[in-house]
Amino acid sequence: MPNTAITIKSLEKKGVLDEITNVISSYGVNISYTHLFIEKNNLGSINLELESIDNIEQLISDIKSIDAVQSVEIHGSLNDIYGKRIIIFGGGAQVSQVAMGAITEADRHNIRGERISIDTIPLVGEEDIAEAVEALSRLPRVSALVLAGSLMGGKIAEAISNVKSEHDLTVISLNMPGSVTEVADLVISDPIQAGVMAVMSIADTAIFDIKKLKKNKF
């Protein structure tokens, strides 16, 4: 059964989140994703994705019965709307070249029914990139990471190993000096091809097995 996403608008009041999660827990439903923020009108917006619930109408009714709750809306799951996500880290023109390859390839697969999005952020420096890699574990829907730079290693390689030990993440690196190439699943010299293969590695509509290419350099 697909995930169900709901948005709850509530008064900004202590204990509201506890009340909501207690109601959801009483249904034996797992919360797979949550995002909370305060809107301009000081209402709290609580976005939740719920796994395998077959009595959503009754659950919503019970949530609405909480005094502080103003409204509850049902949405499609972010996985269904935006699908898988590829992140590109690095600096200079190589980032844009990787993005070009990834966006072009994603377009081909999205036409066939995939949902693959591409995010890029120009970053330089070991500390900043390592911090960004560690933060991937807190981002939803990330399926692949591409590292595009001229020298990466040290804390960046450690961060990649840590994230990969806890999450199913494909890591592709450009062929560059540094220990990052030792922890990547695939090392590619051409940035456009790196973007293309990042998409192919996560697309259900691609006939591609990265495990057969693992540790090879192209």
Secondary structure, 3 states (H helix, E strand, C coil): CCCEEEEEEEECCCCHHHHHHHHHHHCCCEEEEEEEEECCCCEEEEEEEEECCCCHHHHHHHHHCCCCEEEEEEECCHHHHCCEEEEEEECCHHHHHHHHHHHHHHHHHHHCCCCEEEEEEECCCHHHHHHHHHHHHHCCCEEEEEEECCCCCCHHHHHHHHHHHHCCCEEEEECCCCCHHHHCCEEECCHHHHHHHHHHHHCCCCCCCHHHHCCCEC
